[in-house]
Amino acid sequence: MKVNLMFKDKDFDLKAQPCLGKETLTSDLGLEYILANMAQGDDVIYAASSAALFCPLLTLEEIRYRQENLSDALRNPNVVRKLYQITIDTENNRRRSSWYWLSYSSLSTIFSSAVELLKLYTDMLMELRMVADSKISGFQSEGFRNLLTMIQRELNDAYFAEVRAHLSELKDSEGTLISARLGNYLQGVDYVLRRKNRKGFWRRWLFAPSFTIAPRDDAGAKDLENRRERAINETTNALAQAAEHLRGFFDMLRCELAFYVGCLNLADRLRELHMPICIPHVLPPEKEDRFGHGLYDVSLALAKNEAVVGNDLEAVNKRLYIITGANQGGKTTFLRSIGEAQLMAQCGIFVGTESYTLPLRKGIFTHFKKEEDPTMQRGKLDEELSRMSQIAESLKPGSLILFNESFASTNEREGSEICRQITQALIDCQVEVFFVTLLFTFASAFLSHPQAHFLSAERLENGQRTFKIVPGEPMQTAFGVDLYREIFAQSGER
């Protein structure tokens, strides 16, 4: 049985290789807040959410398949949580009942434990069937419909009746019936486990020769046990394989449902903060349009535990976005919201906005300014150029890169020229660039570029920041004097 809630035709791999720069993306975009709120202390949800977030989907078909499943989960949160809880209960019950497997190596013990484990799995499969029977009408997505339909089809009443009959017959409380024949040197060979409830069984065996082992005959008891194990060996292997197969099914079901439960947890948390969410519309990778209304930094909202400012964006056929304006005006926050939305959209999650349209990207990278190297082994500019070189080795046409005040550690002229050359090379190679900068010379160099879109942090006449990002060409000042007056005015009051 296949789950196929994350992909239409393959299993979800928790150990898949993450995208390049996972740690950098986590740090620069504040993704730990998102993952923590998705998991809410559940390690399986954290692992599934992290694996999905850092393995962006690269085809529209995969994204839409997962988005449809997520939409179904958002419409049926209680059912999805119920299915997930069944997988948790199954695992907890398995761990409590299978300690025998770890404590003993006896084949007879493994045989008995496998029978009990299969009974447990049968009961939990029945719970899944009951949910599927009662709730399937509420689902429309291909993934959930196929899963619930498969459960109904494969786990019908005839299946449960047959399985329970076999497991009841395999119980060894009434003894075990085996047969064998004599081989060379009068040795027993061809040991076979026999059914006890076959028609005419008791008539055939009622007058068969029998003997009883004396209570203190340890050697005789051991010999009889060895003969029994030879008879049940093949059956034990089959039971163990069946138990392992069912365990694999429940593990995969739990893993794939964990992602959707994580999305439900995050959606609930953002609704508590009165922040909007939406399933974005993803365009083909050759498109260069972006439309958004109320796009906000999800990590910031979660970290501050309050509503935050959202921004609108409307750009057609633009490959370069240059964001300038007042210090502490929300430029970095806007940049993070762009990166978060891209990652979340490409793993099939909703994004933090009222509406959003964005193009598919083949890679997502960040280059944010860092603190000075405490070991003093290299200068700040050297470190920034080194990181850029590493990113350049993995960039490909159709990628997205976010710069946050990069290469500003040198003077205006040199920093602007470095930024200009790097940016020009990137957009020439069809890489989409978002660049937050205070370097006026660099920003103004692209004023006439047809694919450049200029944004600015809004500042009111009195110097107040609205934390809104609006269309605006670069200015030669970042209005640092506003901060100077604010800080020293407060110091004077004290």
N, C-alpha and C positions, 0 to 999 in steps of 0.2 A: 504494500500500500504506500502511495506517495502523497505527501502533504501538498507541496507546490503552491504555497501561499506567497512566497517571495519571488519565485520565478515560475514561469509557465511549464518549463520542461527540464528543470534541474533542481537539486537540493540547495539549500542555503548553507554556505560554509562559514562557520564562525572563525575558522583559522585562515581565511583567505588573506592574501598579501594586501595590506592597506596601501592607499595611495602614497606617493612620495611626500615627505614632510608632515606626517601625521602629528608629531609633537609640536611642530611649528604652527600648524593650523589650529591646534587645540589652544595653544598659548595666545596667538595673535587674535583669534576670533572669540575667545572665551567659551569654547565649546563644552568645557567641563560642567558649566552650569546647566546646559541643555541635557547632557547625558545623565547628570545626577537627578534632575527632575523627572526624566523619563524612567529611570530605574527605581527611584524611591526605595533604595536599600536592597533591591533584588539583583543579585549578581548575574543571573541569567538574562534578565532584561538589559542590564548594562552591557553585557558582552554582545548581545544581539544588536542593540542600538548602535554601539560603537562600530561593530563590523559592517553594518549597513551604511553608516554615515561616512566612513572612511574608505568605502569601496563604491564610489559614485557610478551609477548606471550610465552606459554610453549609447543606448539606443532609445528612441522614443517609444518603441513597443514595450520594452521592459518597464520604463517609467510609468506609462499609462496603465499597464497591467497592475502594478503595485498601487498606483493612485486609486484605481477602481476598488481594489480590495480594502484600502484604507478608508475610502468613503463608506463602504459597507460597515466597517468596524465602527466608524463614528456614528452611524445610524443605529447600530446594534451593540452598544458598549457592554451591556450586561451579559449578552450571550457570549461575546468574545472573552470576557473575563471568566465566565463560567467554564468555557472550554479550557482556558488556561489553568483554572483551579483544578480541574480534573487531572491534568498532566502533573501538577504539583502533588496532589494526593497520591497519584500512582507512584511517583518516585519516592515519596515518604514511606508509603506502605512497602514498597520493594526493599528499601534499605532496612526496614524493621524485620522483614521476613527472610532475608537472604543472608543473614550472618552465618548460617550453617555452611554456606558455600565457602566462606573464608576460614572457618574453623576446622573443617573436616575435609579429608581427601577421599573418603569412602565413596565408591560408586553408588552404593545403596542410598547414602545420604543425599548425594547429588540428584538421584532419581526422585526421591521423595520431595526435595526442595523444589525441583523443576515442576513437579505436578502442582504443588501449592502455589508456585509463582504463576503458573499458567491460569490457575483458578482466579488469582488476583487480577491478572490482566483481562480475563474474560469478564469479570464484574465491572472493571473500568471501561471496557469496550461497550458494554451494555449501557453505561451512563452516557457515553458519547452518542450512541444510537438514539437514546431517548431525547437528547438535546437536538440532534439532527431531525428527528421526526416532528418535533414540536416547533422548531424555529426556522426551518429551511425557507419557508415562504417569505421571511423578512429580508432575504439576501438576494441581490441581483448580480453581483460581480462574478466573473468567471472563476476566480480562485476559490472563493468560499462556496459557491454553488457546486463546483466539481468535488470539493472536499466532502461536503455534507452528503451529496448524492452518492459518492463512493462509499461512505460509511453506511448509508442505508442499503446499498446494493450488496456490498461484501459482507456486512454483518446483519444478515436477515435472521428471522426466527429459526429457520432450519439450521443455519450455521451454529447458533448458540445451543440448540438442542443436541446436535451431533457432538460438539466440543464437550459439553457437560457430561454427556453419556460416556465418552472416552475417558475423561478425567475421573469420573466416578469409578469406572472399571479398573483404572490404574492405581487406585488407592490400595495400599498394601496392608490395611488393617485386617483384612480377611485372608492374608497369606498371598503367596505368589505361585502361579502355576507355570512350570517350565517343562520342557521335554528335551530329550537328548537321545543319542544312539551310541552304541559301542563302536569304537574304532580299533586301530591296531593296539595290541597289548592290553586289550580290555579297557582302554581309556575312553572316557566320555567325550563325544564330539557333537558338533551341530546343536549346541544349546539354543533353544528358542523359547521366548516368552509367549505363553498361550493365553488366549482370552478365556475368562472364567464363566462368562454368561452366554456362551454359544449354545444353540439349540441341541439338545441331546447330550450336553456335556456330562451331567451327573450320571446318566445311564452308562456312559462309556468308562468313567473313571471310578465308579462306586466300589467295584470289586478289584481294583488294581492293587498290586502288592504295595505294602507300606511298612515303614519302620519309624521308630521314635528315638531320637538321640537322648541319651541319658543327661540329666540336669548338669552333671559335672564333667561332661565330655567336651572339654574346650577344643580339642583337636577336631572332633567330629563337627562341632558347631562352626569352626573356622572353615573346614572343608566345604560344608554346606553353603556357607556364605560366599565362598569363592565360586562355587558352581552357579549360585544365583546371579552373581555379578557378571559371569560370562553370558548368562541368558539375557540380562537386561542391558548389556553394553550398547547394542545398536539402538534400542528404544531410548536409552538415556541420552545418547547423542542427538537423536531426533528431537527429544523434548527440550534439551538445552539449546539447540539451534532455533527452535520455535520461540522459546522464551527470549533469546537474544534478538530475534527478528522483531518481536513485539516491543521489546525495550527500545530498539532503534527507532521504531515508529513513534513511540511516545516521546522519546528524546527530541526527535526532529519536529514533532508537532509542538512541543513545548518551546523549542528554540524559535520557530517561525511565528508562533502566536505571541512570543515575548516581545517581538518588535512592535506588533500592533497594540499590545497592552501598554508598551512604553509610549507610543504615540497618544493613546487615550489619556495616560497620566499627564503628559505635557499639555495636551489640549485642555484638560480640566484645570491645570494650574494657571494657564494663560487666561482662561475664562474668569477665574477668580480675580485676576488682576484687571479684568474688563479690557483685555487686549484682543484684537481681532485675529483670526487665522483664515487661511484660504488654501485650497488646492490650486497651485499655479498652472498656468498654461505654458508648456514648454515647446519652443520652436525648434526647427531643424538647426544643426550646427552652422550651416552657411548663413543663417540670418544674423543680423546685427541690430535688432530692435529690442528696446526695453520699455515696458509700461508698468508703472506701479502706483498704487494709491495707499498711503498710510504705511509704507514700509518702515519697520522699526527694528531695533537691536534686541532680539529675543533674550540673549544672555544678560544684557543690561537690565531688562525688566525683571528677570528672575533674580539677579544679584541684588537689586534695590528693593525688590518685593513691592513694586508699585508701577503704575502706568507710566510710560515714557512717550516722548514725542515721535511721531511718525513722519515720513517724508514722501512726497510724490516725485515721480520720475517719468519723463516722456522723451524718448529719443528714438529716432528712426535712422537706420543706416549709419550708426556711430560706432567707432572702434576705440576711440580714446576719450576718456572722461577725466578732466582735470578739475580738482576741487580745491578752491582757495578760500580766503576770507579770514574773519576774525579768529584770534586765538580762543581756545575753549568754547568754540561755537558749535560743536557737534560734528566736525568733519570726520574724525576717527570713528565715532559712533556710526555715522552713515556708512563708512567704508566697511565696518564689521557687518552691518546689516546686509550689504551686498554679498559678502562672502558667505555668511550664514545661509542666506536664502538660496544661493547657488548650490551649496552642499546639500541642504535639506531637500530642495526640489529634485536633485539628481539621485537621491536615494529613496524618493517616493513619499517623503513626508510633506505635510502642509508647511507653509511659510508664514512668518509674522507680518501680515499685511491684509488689507481689505481685498485687494485684487493685485495680481502680478502676472506679467508675461515676460518671459526671458528666453534666451537661446541656450541650447545644449552646448556644453563645453567639454573638451576632451581632456582637460587637466585644470586643476585649481591650485594656485600658488599665492603665497603672501610674502612680502618683503617689508617688514615693519622695522622702524628704528629700534635699536637695542641699547642697553646701558653700556658704558665703557667697560672694556675687558679688564676685570680686576687683577689679572695676572700680569697685565702690561706687556704681553708678548706681541701684541699687534695693535695698531691704531684703529680708531673707530671706522675711518674710511676704508682701511685695508680689510677690516672684518666685513663691511657691507659689500665691497666688491667681491670678496671671496664667496659670500652667500649668493650673490647674483650669478656668479660663474657656475655654481652648483645647480641653481635653478635652470640656467640656460641650457645645460646638458640634457634636461628632461623636457623642456618646452617643445611643443609641436603646434603647427597651425590649428587654430580653433581652440586654443587654451585661454584661460583667464588668469591675470596676475594683478594683485592689489599692492600698491606701494603706499606706504605711510611715512611721509617726510624723509624719504630715503636720500642719501648722498648730500645731506645738508650740513655735514660736519666740517666741510671745507668752506672756502669763501664763496660769495654769490656767483662770481663769474665762472669759477672752476666747477662748482657744484651744478650750476645750470647747464654747462656744456656736457658734463657726464650724463645728467638726466636726459638731455635732449638727444644725445646719440643713442643711448639705450632705448629710450621710448620710440624713436624713429625706426630703429632696427626691429623692435617688437611689432609695431603696427604694420611694417612692411612685410613681416612674416605671418600676417593674419592672426596675431595674438591680440586679444582684447585687453585693454589696460585701464585701470582706475588708479589715479595718482593724486594723493593728497600732498600738497606742497606749499611752502612759503616762499619759494624761489620765483620771483616775478619774471626775471629774465627767461627762465625756462618756460614758464607758463605762457608768456606772451609770444614765444617763438612759434606756437601752434595756433595763433589766433585766426589765421587764414586757412587752416587745414580743413578740408570739407568733411572729414570724419571725426573731428574733434567736437566735444560737447563740454561746455564750461558751466560749473556749478560753484556756488559760493555760500559760506555760512552767513545766515542773515544776522544783521546787527541794526538795532533801532537807533534813532537819532541821539538818544540819551546814553548810548553805549551798551544798552541791555542786550543780552543774547537770547534769541528765541529758540535756539537749537534746531532751527529749521534749515534745510539745505535747499536753496532756490537757484534758478538759472542766473548766472552772473559772470561777467568777464573778470579776469584777475586784476587786483589792485596792488599798488606798490607798498601798501601797509597792511599789517595784520592786526592793527589797533591794540598793540601791546600796552600803550599808554593807558587804556581803560583798566587793565589789570593793575598797572602801577598805582593809579589813583585809588582803586578799590582797596588794595592791600595797605597802602600807606595811610589812607583815610581811616581804616579800621585800627591801624597801629596808633595813629594820633589820638583816637578816641580812648584807647586804653591808657 
